[in-house]
Amino acid sequence: MRAGVRRLVTLDIATTPETAPGVRLMDAPELPGAWRAFAQGYVNEFALLSTAGPELDWLMVVPPLDLSADAARTGGYRTAVGTVLDGPGRIGRADLALAPLDELERPRRSRVQLAVSV
């Protein structure tokens, strides 16, 4: 807590949550190597946050693969902790923005990856 921050909410990328124990979307052989290297940075961030002491209350919000600028706002979203969500895996930017704001205003989850989708 060197920066004096008590609650930290970050935005992750869709390829880092597990699809099965120990398997991430980023591990798929068809994922280009450059994308895998980029995703590894977020995996490293998660590992670093996981070592933070209890004085830091953190959360990583993870959008699905289809993050659409054109998707209509629904005003809601579904969540899953530490894994990808079943279903089409799409969300618009407006709905994605709700998740971190909701967690900042009313913290319900802590020290996890939180997948979001409509």
N, C-alpha and C positions, 0 to 999 in steps of 0.2 A: 504494500500500500504506500509505496514511496511517493506516488503522485497525489495521494490523498483521496483517491477514488474508492468508493465502497461498492458500487454496482457498475459492472461493465457489460454492455450488450453489444456484440459484434455480429456482422453479417458474414456468413460462410459461403461456400459454393456447393452446388448440387452434387458434385462427384465425390465428396468426402464421407458422407454417412455410410454405415454398413448396410449391405443388402442381405447379408447372412453373417454369422459370427466370423470376424476376421477378414471379411471380403467387402471391399468398397467398389463403388461404380468406377472409380479411377483405376482400378486394377484390371478392368476389361482390356483384352489384347487389342481391340479395335480403337481404343482411345489413343490419339496421337501422342508421341513421347513428350512433345513440348507442353501439351495440356497436362500430362501426368506430372511433369516437373512443377508446373504452376500450382496444381492441386496439392502437391506435397508441402508447399509453404503453409497452406491452411491446416494440413495434418500436423505440422510442426507447431502452429499456433495453438491448436487444440491440446497437444501434448504439454506445451508450456503452461497453458491455463490450468490444466489438470494438476499441475504440481504446485499451483498457488495455494497458499494457506487459507484457512477459513475466514480471514479478514477480507478477502476479495470474493464478492458474490458475482459470478460471471455467467453469461449465457451466450451461446452461438446460435443465431437464427439461420436456418438453411432453406433457401428456396429450391423448388424442383428444377429439373433440367429445362423446362419450358417456362422461362421468365419473359412474359410478353408485355411490350409497351402498349400493344393494341387491345389487350383484353379488357373487357368492361369491368368496372368496379362492382363487386358483389357486396362489399361491406363485411365480409367474414372470411374465415379460413379454417382448415383442419390442421391438427398437429400430431406429431409422433416424436417421441424422445429417442434419439440415438440411432434411428433407422429411417429409411425412405418410407413414404406413404404409399399405400396401395391406390391404384386408380390412375387417371390420366397424367397426373403430375404437371399441372399448369397453374400459373398464378400471374396476375397482372401486378404491375408495380404499385398501384394504389393499395391493393389488398396486402401485398408483401409488407408495405410500410406500416400496416396496422400492428403486426406481430411485435416488433421491437418496441413500438410506442405503448402497446398494451402491457408488455412486460416491465417497462420502465414505470408506468403509472401504477400497476397492480402486479407486483412480482409474484408469480406462481411457480416458476421453475428456476432451478439454480444449478450451475456447474454441469450443464449438459448441452448437447447439440439438440436443437429443436427444429425438426423439419416442418415446413408449412406448405400448404397447397389448398386450392379451393375444391 
